[in-house]
Amino acid sequence: MLRPHVTVAGWWVLASVVAVAVVGAMVFAVAAVNVDVGWVLGVALLGTVLGVLQWLLLRGQFSRAGWWVLASSVGWVFGLPVVGILGAAMSASWAVIGAVYGTITGPVLVWLVRQ
């Protein structure tokens, strides 16, 4: 969906991988000391760091791209607890997170493209 609307869509995956790697390393380091704090840190930071890195790509094309950071943050804040409620051992947990995240961020991306 991005490629026809975002000229730097190829960088989107790299920005996402960098966000997950940086926050993931922080979470694992903190979780080694306290697992609960590690999870809270992960929920609090991943969506925001991911959103900021992706916003850097969107801001040159969409005047209201800053809303993407909020959408990304909210997507993760709601996505991870849903998996916790359904059961962390669930084999489709990443699919559930992705579905919740996409349900929140998808409409925001469509709105940005239509501006």
A tleap script that builds the chain and sets N, CA, C and O, in Angstrom:
source leaprc.protein.ff14SB
mol = sequence {
  NMET LEU ARG PRO HIE VAL THR VAL ALA GLY
  TRP TRP VAL LEU ALA SER VAL VAL ALA VAL
  ALA VAL VAL GLY ALA MET VAL PHE ALA VAL
  ALA ALA VAL ASN VAL ASP VAL GLY TRP VAL
  LEU GLY VAL ALA LEU LEU GLY THR VAL LEU
  GLY VAL LEU GLN TRP LEU LEU LEU ARG GLY
  GLN PHE SER ARG ALA GLY TRP TRP VAL LEU
  ALA SER SER VAL GLY TRP VAL PHE GLY LEU
  PRO VAL VAL GLY ILE LEU GLY ALA ALA MET
  SER ALA SER TRP ALA VAL ILE GLY ALA VAL
  TYR GLY THR ILE THR GLY PRO VAL LEU VAL
  TRP LEU VAL ARG CGLN
}
set mol.1.N position { 0.810 -1.189 0.000 }
set mol.1.CA position { 0.000 0.000 0.000 }
set mol.1.C position { 0.862 1.265 0.000 }
set mol.1.O position { 0.466 2.280 -0.572 }
set mol.2.N position { 2.007 1.214 0.620 }
set mol.2.CA position { 2.827 2.416 0.734 }
set mol.2.C position { 3.473 2.848 -0.580 }
set mol.2.O position { 3.519 4.038 -0.888 }
set mol.3.N position { 3.958 1.908 -1.334 }
set mol.3.CA position { 4.771 2.225 -2.497 }
set mol.3.C position { 4.150 3.258 -3.445 }
set mol.3.O position { 4.866 4.157 -3.885 }
set mol.4.N position { 2.867 3.180 -3.779 }
set mol.4.CA position { 2.308 4.181 -4.700 }
set mol.4.C position { 2.162 5.571 -4.081 }
set mol.4.O position { 2.031 6.557 -4.806 }
set mol.5.N position { 2.182 5.662 -2.759 }
set mol.5.CA position { 1.879 6.930 -2.092 }
set mol.5.C position { 3.060 7.554 -1.366 }
set mol.5.O position { 3.070 8.761 -1.122 }
set mol.6.N position { 4.044 6.756 -1.024 }
set mol.6.CA position { 5.181 7.240 -0.246 }
set mol.6.C position { 6.451 6.986 -1.050 }
set mol.6.O position { 6.799 5.838 -1.327 }
set mol.7.N position { 7.138 8.056 -1.420 }
set mol.7.CA position { 8.308 7.907 -2.288 }
set mol.7.C position { 9.463 7.177 -1.615 }
set mol.7.O position { 10.311 6.605 -2.301 }
set mol.8.N position { 9.510 7.185 -0.310 }
set mol.8.CA position { 10.598 6.519 0.414 }
set mol.8.C position { 10.123 5.232 1.090 }
set mol.8.O position { 10.642 4.846 2.138 }
set mol.9.N position { 9.147 4.580 0.491 }
set mol.9.CA position { 8.554 3.378 1.090 }
set mol.9.C position { 9.582 2.278 1.308 }
set mol.9.O position { 9.436 1.484 2.238 }
set mol.10.N position { 10.606 2.209 0.487 }
set mol.10.CA position { 11.627 1.186 0.653 }
set mol.10.C position { 12.380 1.305 1.967 }
set mol.10.O position { 12.900 0.310 2.473 }
set mol.11.N position { 12.446 2.489 2.518 }
set mol.11.CA position { 13.132 2.714 3.786 }
set mol.11.C position { 12.254 2.344 4.982 }
set mol.11.O position { 12.744 2.257 6.108 }
set mol.12.N position { 10.969 2.128 4.744 }
set mol.12.CA position { 10.008 1.839 5.818 }
set mol.12.C position { 10.414 0.591 6.598 }
set mol.12.O position { 10.389 0.590 7.829 }
set mol.13.N position { 10.784 -0.456 5.893 }
set mol.13.CA position { 11.172 -1.711 6.550 }
set mol.13.C position { 12.433 -1.500 7.376 }
set mol.13.O position { 12.518 -1.977 8.507 }
set mol.14.N position { 13.409 -0.792 6.825 }
set mol.14.CA position { 14.642 -0.537 7.577 }
set mol.14.C position { 14.354 0.260 8.840 }
set mol.14.O position { 14.881 -0.063 9.905 }
set mol.15.N position { 13.530 1.292 8.741 }
set mol.15.CA position { 13.173 2.085 9.927 }
set mol.15.C position { 12.499 1.204 10.975 }
set mol.15.O position { 12.755 1.350 12.170 }
set mol.16.N position { 11.647 0.298 10.531 }
set mol.16.CA position { 10.941 -0.595 11.452 }
set mol.16.C position { 11.895 -1.570 12.127 }
set mol.16.O position { 11.792 -1.815 13.329 }
set mol.17.N position { 12.816 -2.120 11.363 }
set mol.17.CA position { 13.794 -3.067 11.917 }
set mol.17.C position { 14.703 -2.366 12.927 }
set mol.17.O position { 15.001 -2.926 13.982 }
set mol.18.N position { 15.138 -1.163 12.617 }
set mol.18.CA position { 15.995 -0.409 13.536 }
set mol.18.C position { 15.248 -0.138 14.841 }
set mol.18.O position { 15.811 -0.305 15.923 }
set mol.19.N position { 13.984 0.279 14.747 }
set mol.19.CA position { 13.198 0.552 15.959 }
set mol.19.C position { 13.066 -0.686 16.821 }
set mol.19.O position { 13.272 -0.629 18.034 }
set mol.20.N position { 12.723 -1.807 16.199 }
set mol.20.CA position { 12.552 -3.048 16.959 }
set mol.20.C position { 13.886 -3.495 17.570 }
set mol.20.O position { 13.919 -3.965 18.707 }
set mol.21.N position { 14.967 -3.351 16.830 }
set mol.21.CA position { 16.279 -3.765 17.342 }
set mol.21.C position { 16.712 -2.906 18.528 }
set mol.21.O position { 17.175 -3.429 19.542 }
set mol.22.N position { 16.564 -1.601 18.402 }
set mol.22.CA position { 17.003 -0.698 19.476 }
set mol.22.C position { 16.155 -0.892 20.731 }
set mol.22.O position { 16.689 -1.070 21.826 }
set mol.23.N position { 14.847 -0.858 20.567 }
set mol.23.CA position { 13.967 -1.015 21.729 }
set mol.23.C position { 14.066 -2.440 22.277 }
set mol.23.O position { 14.062 -2.641 23.491 }
set mol.24.N position { 14.154 -3.419 21.391 }
set mol.24.CA position { 14.286 -4.807 21.834 }
set mol.24.C position { 15.515 -5.015 22.689 }
set mol.24.O position { 15.444 -5.700 23.709 }
set mol.25.N position { 16.643 -4.439 22.298 }
set mol.25.CA position { 17.868 -4.564 23.088 }
set mol.25.C position { 17.692 -3.924 24.463 }
set mol.25.O position { 18.136 -4.471 25.473 }
set mol.26.N position { 17.044 -2.764 24.494 }
set mol.26.CA position { 16.804 -2.100 25.777 }
set mol.26.C position { 15.893 -2.937 26.670 }
set mol.26.O position { 16.133 -3.077 27.869 }
set mol.27.N position { 14.849 -3.486 26.066 }
set mol.27.CA position { 13.885 -4.280 26.831 }
set mol.27.C position { 14.540 -5.535 27.392 }
set mol.27.O position { 14.332 -5.874 28.557 }
set mol.28.N position { 15.330 -6.227 26.574 }
set mol.28.CA position { 15.998 -7.436 27.066 }
set mol.28.C position { 16.969 -7.103 28.190 }
set mol.28.O position { 17.086 -7.862 29.152 }
set mol.29.N position { 17.666 -5.980 28.079 }
set mol.29.CA position { 18.597 -5.589 29.131 }
set mol.29.C position { 17.852 -5.299 30.430 }
set mol.29.O position { 18.267 -5.742 31.500 }
set mol.30.N position { 16.773 -4.569 30.335 }
set mol.30.CA position { 15.989 -4.239 31.531 }
set mol.30.C position { 15.290 -5.483 32.076 }
set mol.30.O position { 15.226 -5.686 33.289 }
set mol.31.N position { 14.765 -6.316 31.168 }
set mol.31.CA position { 14.048 -7.520 31.596 }
set mol.31.C position { 14.960 -8.513 32.316 }
set mol.31.O position { 14.487 -9.333 33.103 }
set mol.32.N position { 16.263 -8.440 32.050 }
set mol.32.CA position { 17.200 -9.310 32.758 }
set mol.32.C position { 17.212 -8.982 34.246 }
set mol.32.O position { 17.497 -9.838 35.084 }
set mol.33.N position { 16.897 -7.727 34.559 }
set mol.33.CA position { 16.842 -7.294 35.949 }
set mol.33.C position { 15.430 -7.422 36.500 }
set mol.33.O position { 15.233 -7.905 37.615 }
set mol.34.N position { 14.444 -6.987 35.712 }
set mol.34.CA position { 13.053 -7.018 36.151 }
set mol.34.C position { 12.155 -7.204 34.925 }
set mol.34.O position { 12.021 -6.293 34.108 }
set mol.35.N position { 11.548 -8.369 34.800 }
set mol.35.CA position { 10.732 -8.703 33.624 }
set mol.35.C position { 9.549 -7.757 33.469 }
set mol.35.O position { 9.246 -7.324 32.357 }
set mol.36.N position { 8.891 -7.439 34.551 }
set mol.36.CA position { 7.717 -6.567 34.470 }
set mol.36.C position { 8.081 -5.177 33.959 }
set mol.36.O position { 7.378 -4.617 33.118 }
set mol.37.N position { 9.163 -4.630 34.459 }
set mol.37.CA position { 9.613 -3.311 33.998 }
set mol.37.C position { 10.010 -3.391 32.527 }
set mol.37.O position { 9.759 -2.457 31.766 }
set mol.38.N position { 10.620 -4.489 32.128 }
set mol.38.CA position { 10.985 -4.680 30.727 }
set mol.38.C position { 9.773 -4.640 29.817 }
set mol.38.O position { 9.809 -4.000 28.765 }
set mol.39.N position { 8.691 -5.319 30.208 }
set mol.39.CA position { 7.467 -5.304 29.400 }
set mol.39.C position { 6.857 -3.910 29.334 }
set mol.39.O position { 6.434 -3.466 28.267 }
set mol.40.N position { 6.809 -3.224 30.459 }
set mol.40.CA position { 6.252 -1.869 30.476 }
set mol.40.C position { 7.088 -0.957 29.584 }
set mol.40.O position { 6.544 -0.152 28.828 }
set mol.41.N position { 8.393 -1.083 29.675 }
set mol.41.CA position { 9.285 -0.286 28.825 }
set mol.41.C position { 9.037 -0.592 27.352 }
set mol.41.O position { 8.979 0.315 26.521 }
set mol.42.N position { 8.892 -1.869 27.039 }
set mol.42.CA position { 8.640 -2.256 25.660 }
set mol.42.C position { 7.348 -1.683 25.118 }
set mol.42.O position { 7.307 -1.167 24.001 }
set mol.43.N position { 6.292 -1.775 25.912 }
set mol.43.CA position { 4.999 -1.241 25.491 }
set mol.43.C position { 5.081 0.277 25.338 }
set mol.43.O position { 4.548 0.841 24.381 }
set mol.44.N position { 5.745 0.926 26.278 }
set mol.44.CA position { 5.813 2.384 26.257 }
set mol.44.C position { 6.674 2.930 25.120 }
set mol.44.O position { 6.354 3.961 24.529 }
set mol.45.N position { 7.756 2.238 24.823 }
set mol.45.CA position { 8.707 2.795 23.857 }
set mol.45.C position { 8.582 2.306 22.423 }
set mol.45.O position { 8.814 3.076 21.491 }
set mol.46.N position { 8.225 1.056 22.227 }
set mol.46.CA position { 8.292 0.517 20.873 }
set mol.46.C position { 7.426 1.282 19.890 }
set mol.46.O position { 7.902 1.666 18.821 }
set mol.47.N position { 6.176 1.509 20.226 }
set mol.47.CA position { 5.304 2.232 19.306 }
set mol.47.C position { 5.780 3.641 19.036 }
set mol.47.O position { 5.650 4.147 17.922 }
set mol.48.N position { 6.332 4.277 20.059 }
set mol.48.CA position { 6.802 5.649 19.900 }
set mol.48.C position { 8.063 5.707 19.047 }
set mol.48.O position { 8.141 6.510 18.117 }
set mol.49.N position { 9.043 4.874 19.348 }
set mol.49.CA position { 10.285 4.862 18.556 }
set mol.49.C position { 9.986 4.460 17.119 }
set mol.49.O position { 10.504 5.068 16.182 }
set mol.50.N position { 9.155 3.444 16.942 }
set mol.50.CA position { 8.752 3.017 15.608 }
set mol.50.C position { 8.050 4.159 14.883 }
set mol.50.O position { 8.356 4.444 13.726 }
set mol.51.N position { 7.122 4.805 15.554 }
set mol.51.CA position { 6.389 5.917 14.956 }
set mol.51.C position { 7.279 7.080 14.575 }
set mol.51.O position { 7.096 7.682 13.517 }
set mol.52.N position { 8.244 7.406 15.427 }
set mol.52.CA position { 9.147 8.523 15.133 }
set mol.52.C position { 10.016 8.213 13.909 }
set mol.52.O position { 10.172 9.058 13.027 }
set mol.53.N position { 10.576 7.013 13.860 }
set mol.53.CA position { 11.418 6.666 12.709 }
set mol.53.C position { 10.606 6.633 11.416 }
set mol.53.O position { 11.091 7.068 10.371 }
set mol.54.N position { 9.388 6.127 11.476 }
set mol.54.CA position { 8.542 6.118 10.284 }
set mol.54.C position { 8.056 7.525 9.950 }
set mol.54.O position { 7.909 7.863 8.775 }
set mol.55.N position { 7.808 8.337 10.952 }
set mol.55.CA position { 7.420 9.730 10.728 }
set mol.55.C position { 8.500 10.486 9.966 }
set mol.55.O position { 8.194 11.322 9.116 }
set mol.56.N position { 9.765 10.195 10.267 }
set mol.56.CA position { 10.856 10.845 9.538 }
set mol.56.C position { 10.730 10.612 8.036 }
set mol.56.O position { 11.134 11.457 7.237 }
set mol.57.N position { 10.177 9.478 7.657 }
set mol.57.CA position { 9.968 9.171 6.248 }
set mol.57.C position { 8.706 9.834 5.695 }
set mol.57.O position { 8.666 10.218 4.526 }
set mol.58.N position { 7.698 9.966 6.518 }
set mol.58.CA position { 6.415 10.505 6.066 }
set mol.58.C position { 6.355 12.029 6.054 }
set mol.58.O position { 5.608 12.610 5.266 }
set mol.59.N position { 7.116 12.672 6.900 }
set mol.59.CA position { 6.974 14.123 7.094 }
set mol.59.C position { 7.240 14.954 5.849 }
set mol.59.O position { 6.692 16.047 5.707 }
set mol.60.N position { 8.071 14.453 4.951 }
set mol.60.CA position { 8.343 15.199 3.725 }
set mol.60.C position { 7.196 15.172 2.730 }
set mol.60.O position { 7.169 15.969 1.793 }
set mol.61.N position { 6.256 14.271 2.922 }
set mol.61.CA position { 5.155 14.120 1.972 }
set mol.61.C position { 3.783 14.473 2.521 }
set mol.61.O position { 2.880 14.823 1.762 }
set mol.62.N position { 3.624 14.382 3.826 }
set mol.62.CA position { 2.310 14.597 4.410 }
set mol.62.C position { 2.402 15.660 5.496 }
set mol.62.O position { 3.179 15.530 6.442 }
set mol.63.N position { 1.602 16.711 5.351 }
set mol.63.CA position { 1.696 17.842 6.275 }
set mol.63.C position { 1.306 17.483 7.709 }
set mol.63.O position { 1.774 18.126 8.649 }
set mol.64.N position { 0.484 16.501 7.887 }
set mol.64.CA position { 0.043 16.127 9.229 }
set mol.64.C position { 0.630 14.787 9.674 }
set mol.64.O position { 0.007 14.043 10.431 }
set mol.65.N position { 1.803 14.501 9.204 }
set mol.65.CA position { 2.440 13.201 9.479 }
set mol.65.C position { 2.733 12.981 10.958 }
set mol.65.O position { 2.924 11.839 11.376 }
set mol.66.N position { 2.774 14.021 11.745 }
set mol.66.CA position { 3.022 13.874 13.183 }
set mol.66.C position { 1.991 12.999 13.874 }
set mol.66.O position { 2.287 12.393 14.904 }
set mol.67.N position { 0.793 12.923 13.328 }
set mol.67.CA position { -0.235 12.061 13.890 }
set mol.67.C position { 0.167 10.595 13.828 }
set mol.67.O position { -0.343 9.768 14.584 }
set mol.68.N position { 1.096 10.277 12.910 }
set mol.68.CA position { 1.537 8.883 12.786 }
set mol.68.C position { 2.214 8.398 14.067 }
set mol.68.O position { 2.052 7.238 14.446 }
set mol.69.N position { 2.964 9.264 14.733 }
set mol.69.CA position { 3.654 8.874 15.973 }
set mol.69.C position { 2.622 8.486 17.031 }
set mol.69.O position { 2.782 7.475 17.715 }
set mol.70.N position { 1.575 9.280 17.166 }
set mol.70.CA position { 0.521 8.965 18.131 }
set mol.70.C position { -0.180 7.652 17.769 }
set mol.70.O position { -0.414 6.811 18.637 }
set mol.71.N position { -0.510 7.479 16.498 }
set mol.71.CA position { -1.195 6.251 16.063 }
set mol.71.C position { -0.335 5.021 16.332 }
set mol.71.O position { -0.841 4.001 16.799 }
set mol.72.N position { 0.948 5.110 16.044 }
set mol.72.CA position { 1.855 3.993 16.271 }
set mol.72.C position { 1.962 3.665 17.757 }
set mol.72.O position { 1.937 2.497 18.145 }
set mol.73.N position { 2.081 4.682 18.570 }
set mol.73.CA position { 2.167 4.484 20.022 }
set mol.73.C position { 0.901 3.833 20.558 }
set mol.73.O position { 0.972 2.869 21.320 }
set mol.74.N position { -0.243 4.347 20.168 }
set mol.74.CA position { -1.517 3.802 20.632 }
set mol.74.C position { -1.691 2.368 20.141 }
set mol.74.O position { -2.196 1.514 20.870 }
set mol.75.N position { -1.271 2.106 18.904 }
set mol.75.CA position { -1.372 0.752 18.361 }
set mol.75.C position { -0.637 -0.271 19.199 }
set mol.75.O position { -1.162 -1.354 19.457 }
set mol.76.N position { 0.574 0.057 19.631 }
set mol.76.CA position { 1.337 -0.871 20.467 }
set mol.76.C position { 0.807 -0.932 21.889 }
set mol.76.O position { 0.777 -1.999 22.501 }
set mol.77.N position { 0.388 0.215 22.414 }
set mol.77.CA position { -0.136 0.236 23.786 }
set mol.77.C position { -1.382 -0.635 23.902 }
set mol.77.O position { -1.604 -1.259 24.939 }
set mol.78.N position { -2.197 -0.684 22.852 }
set mol.78.CA position { -3.379 -1.540 22.878 }
set mol.78.C position { -3.081 -2.955 22.403 }
set mol.78.O position { -3.695 -3.908 22.884 }
set mol.79.N position { -2.152 -3.108 21.471 }
set mol.79.CA position { -1.855 -4.428 20.901 }
set mol.79.C position { -1.239 -5.406 21.874 }
set mol.79.O position { -1.672 -6.556 21.948 }
set mol.80.N position { -0.249 -4.983 22.613 }
set mol.80.CA position { 0.426 -5.894 23.541 }
set mol.80.C position { -0.467 -6.364 24.685 }
set mol.80.O position { -0.447 -7.554 25.001 }
set mol.81.N position { -1.250 -5.494 25.320 }
set mol.81.CA position { -2.140 -5.999 26.373 }
set mol.81.C position { -3.196 -6.982 25.855 }
set mol.81.O position { -3.598 -7.890 26.582 }
set mol.82.N position { -3.647 -6.812 24.615 }
set mol.82.CA position { -4.622 -7.759 24.058 }
set mol.82.C position { -4.031 -9.162 24.054 }
set mol.82.O position { -4.713 -10.132 24.385 }
set mol.83.N position { -2.758 -9.264 23.679 }
set mol.83.CA position { -2.093 -10.568 23.692 }
set mol.83.C position { -2.006 -11.079 25.127 }
set mol.83.O position { -2.202 -12.270 25.370 }
set mol.84.N position { -1.717 -10.203 26.069 }
set mol.84.CA position { -1.664 -10.605 27.475 }
set mol.84.C position { -2.999 -11.125 27.969 }
set mol.84.O position { -3.059 -12.086 28.736 }
set mol.85.N position { -4.067 -10.485 27.526 }
set mol.85.CA position { -5.405 -10.913 27.932 }
set mol.85.C position { -5.741 -12.262 27.314 }
set mol.85.O position { -6.312 -13.131 27.973 }
set mol.86.N position { -5.381 -12.434 26.036 }
set mol.86.CA position { -5.699 -13.681 25.340 }
set mol.86.C position { -4.768 -14.822 25.743 }
set mol.86.O position { -5.100 -15.995 25.569 }
set mol.87.N position { -3.626 -14.477 26.269 }
set mol.87.CA position { -2.676 -15.509 26.701 }
set mol.87.C position { -1.358 -15.364 25.963 }
set mol.87.O position { -1.309 -15.482 24.738 }
set mol.88.N position { -0.300 -15.110 26.698 }
set mol.88.CA position { 1.015 -14.875 26.113 }
set mol.88.C position { 1.544 -16.089 25.370 }
set mol.88.O position { 2.369 -15.946 24.467 }
set mol.89.N position { 1.090 -17.268 25.728 }
set mol.89.CA position { 1.579 -18.488 25.086 }
set mol.89.C position { 0.883 -18.754 23.752 }
set mol.89.O position { 1.194 -19.724 23.061 }
set mol.90.N position { -0.049 -17.892 23.406 }
set mol.90.CA position { -0.786 -18.059 22.159 }
set mol.90.C position { 0.175 -18.053 20.972 }
set mol.90.O position { 1.020 -17.163 20.876 }
set mol.91.N position { 0.066 -19.003 20.089 }
set mol.91.CA position { 1.009 -19.108 18.971 }
set mol.91.C position { 0.837 -17.978 17.966 }
set mol.91.O position { 1.770 -17.679 17.221 }
set mol.92.N position { -0.315 -17.352 17.926 }
set mol.92.CA position { -0.570 -16.285 16.955 }
set mol.92.C position { -0.443 -14.904 17.590 }
set mol.92.O position { -1.052 -13.950 17.106 }
set mol.93.N position { 0.331 -14.778 18.659 }
set mol.93.CA position { 0.386 -13.508 19.380 }
set mol.93.C position { 0.862 -12.346 18.503 }
set mol.93.O position { 0.312 -11.249 18.594 }
set mol.94.N position { 1.862 -12.565 17.668 }
set mol.94.CA position { 2.336 -11.483 16.795 }
set mol.94.C position { 1.280 -11.101 15.772 }
set mol.94.O position { 1.162 -9.933 15.401 }
set mol.95.N position { 0.512 -12.083 15.315 }
set mol.95.CA position { -0.580 -11.788 14.382 }
set mol.95.C position { -1.654 -10.936 15.048 }
set mol.95.O position { -2.228 -10.042 14.427 }
set mol.96.N position { -1.916 -11.223 16.319 }
set mol.96.CA position { -2.909 -10.439 17.063 }
set mol.96.C position { -2.410 -9.017 17.259 }
set mol.96.O position { -3.160 -8.063 17.054 }
set mol.97.N position { -1.155 -8.868 17.654 }
set mol.97.CA position { -0.578 -7.522 17.805 }
set mol.97.C position { -0.666 -6.779 16.472 }
set mol.97.O position { -1.078 -5.620 16.425 }
set mol.98.N position { -0.281 -7.447 15.405 }
set mol.98.CA position { -0.334 -6.826 14.077 }
set mol.98.C position { -1.737 -6.414 13.675 }
set mol.98.O position { -1.930 -5.357 13.074 }
set mol.99.N position { -2.720 -7.247 14.004 }
set mol.99.CA position { -4.110 -6.929 13.672 }
set mol.99.C position { -4.592 -5.705 14.445 }
set mol.99.O position { -5.239 -4.825 13.877 }
set mol.100.N position { -4.281 -5.647 15.734 }
set mol.100.CA position { -4.682 -4.490 16.545 }
set mol.100.C position { -3.948 -3.242 16.062 }
set mol.100.O position { -4.555 -2.185 15.892 }
set mol.101.N position { -2.651 -3.367 15.845 }
set mol.101.CA position { -1.843 -2.239 15.374 }
set mol.101.C position { -2.370 -1.728 14.033 }
set mol.101.O position { -2.526 -0.523 13.839 }
set mol.102.N position { -2.640 -2.639 13.122 }
set mol.102.CA position { -3.149 -2.259 11.803 }
set mol.102.C position { -4.529 -1.635 11.850 }
set mol.102.O position { -4.846 -0.749 11.057 }
set mol.103.N position { -5.353 -2.100 12.782 }
set mol.103.CA position { -6.692 -1.534 12.934 }
set mol.103.C position { -6.616 -0.081 13.387 }
set mol.103.O position { -7.476 0.727 13.036 }
set mol.104.N position { -5.602 0.248 14.155 }
set mol.104.CA position { -5.437 1.616 14.649 }
set mol.104.C position { -4.668 2.474 13.640 }
set mol.104.O position { -5.077 3.600 13.354 }
set mol.105.N position { -3.572 1.964 13.104 }
set mol.105.CA position { -2.731 2.776 12.225 }
set mol.105.C position { -3.227 2.838 10.782 }
set mol.105.O position { -2.981 3.821 10.082 }
set mol.106.N position { -3.919 1.799 10.336 }
set mol.106.CA position { -4.402 1.774 8.955 }
set mol.106.C position { -5.253 2.981 8.591 }
set mol.106.O position { -4.961 3.653 7.602 }
set mol.107.N position { -6.301 3.278 9.365 }
set mol.107.CA position { -7.108 4.458 9.050 }
set mol.107.C position { -6.319 5.769 9.088 }
set mol.107.O position { -6.608 6.689 8.322 }
set mol.108.N position { -5.332 5.855 9.971 }
set mol.108.CA position { -4.509 7.070 10.034 }
set mol.108.C position { -3.694 7.211 8.754 }
set mol.108.O position { -3.583 8.308 8.206 }
set mol.109.N position { -3.130 6.121 8.279 }
set mol.109.CA position { -2.356 6.167 7.036 }
set mol.109.C position { -3.245 6.534 5.850 }
set mol.109.O position { -2.845 7.325 4.996 }
set mol.110.N position { -4.430 5.973 5.794 }
set mol.110.CA position { -5.366 6.325 4.713 }
set mol.110.C position { -5.710 7.806 4.798 }
set mol.110.O position { -5.753 8.492 3.777 }
set mol.111.N position { -5.952 8.299 5.991 }
set mol.111.CA position { -6.268 9.727 6.193 }
set mol.111.C position { -5.118 10.611 5.728 }
set mol.111.O position { -5.340 11.623 5.063 }
set mol.112.N position { -3.887 10.231 6.076 }
set mol.112.CA position { -2.725 11.015 5.647 }
set mol.112.C position { -2.613 11.050 4.122 }
set mol.112.O position { -2.367 12.104 3.535 }
set mol.113.N position { -2.791 9.910 3.500 }
set mol.113.CA position { -2.676 9.839 2.035 }
set mol.113.C position { -3.739 10.696 1.368 }
set mol.113.O position { -3.477 11.293 0.324 }
set mol.114.N position { -4.911 10.769 1.934 }
set mol.114.CA position { -6.018 11.544 1.341 }
set mol.114.C position { -5.906 13.033 1.565 }
set mol.114.O position { -6.625 13.800 0.924 }
set mol.115.N position { -5.031 13.471 2.451 }
set mol.115.CA position { -4.895 14.918 2.732 }
set mol.115.C position { -4.342 15.657 1.540 }
set mol.115.O position { -4.163 16.873 1.596 }
savepdb mol mol.pdb
quit
